[in-house]
């Protein structure tokens, strides 16, 4: 019999159940006003109206609604481009990318949402063509197993005026893909650092699911970096956001001599993957919808029973890594996180090499105006010899 987890009250939203449409719209509006993920993808002037118009949370209603918005904006952007209005074209392509992002959020588990995922990637690249530091999309070779892909799409940005800049490799969590790393990329570019954004294992265009050894694509990109003549990529730093922080932590322990530093921004290590936490984090108030469904898709499993088993296999403690030497590691989170237990930070502090830690007020990832600047300053210090 397939195991079904009950809906707990601990850390859950409104008595441990999915949000209603009205509750979801209120949640989205609050996030949109605060300019925090995922609602910072929507523009300030029209975002409220877009949220108000959402007809439903099911995949077809959700994906079709946001997809239609994206299609209309994309058509306007193309017209502006053809008319030579670069400023308007850039703005419209960015708006289209944001609408498509919402349409595939949190994961493209419906054909309408999958179409939005493609539209998001295409309009994001189109918008970036107008930036001062545009994106170079690169297909990094990857020798995957049967059923896996043979390349890893990455988005490279280089700061102007620096011949061979140091590099930060970064990725998101279960719902934030490489197209959501713009703010971090901009801040790091301003420090004179190049950025390479890739998709977390099991998300976006990653060639692998979030299996136990899904560090393979990250290592393949690190290997590729060493041969890139216009980058000083021999010893880069990495930034893993949300669930992606787990892989940053694992790489720091697996490759301590190859990384100048690693940041786990809101990810787990051991306790996050235990059954009791899976129960307690099913409907966290920090998440809009479909957290379990999105994690299942990332892992490549279909049932709650398979989800629990796959999650437990990810424990870095059980893999015997946490007492090994590790690269300099910064652990960042909100002290009231309901998606990833703070106990994992304490565990990491108590094992292996000393770690740097910064906790912020609030829930998952500790999203304050100081959070990203703190991370960027630490990464720049690791790469530029200030620490």
ABEGO torsion letter per residue (X at the ends): XBBBBBBBABGBBGGGBBBBAAAAAAAAAAAAAAGBOAAAABBAAAAAAAAAABABABAAAAAAAAAAAAAAAAAAAAAAAAAGBAAAAAAAAAAAAAAAAAAAOABBABAAAAAAAAAAAAAAAAAAAABABBBBBBBBBBBBBBGBBABBBBBBBBBBGBABBBBBBBBBBAABBAAAAAAAAAAAAAAGBBBBBBBBBGBEABABBBBAAAAAAAAAAAAAAAABAABBAABBBBBBBEAAAAAAAAAAAABAAABAEBBBBGBBAAAAABAAAAAAAABBAABABGAAAAAAAAAGBABAAAAAAAAAAABAAAAGAAABBBBBBBBBBBAABAABBAAAAAAAAABEBBBBBBBBBEBBGGBBAAAAAAAAAAAAAAAAGAX
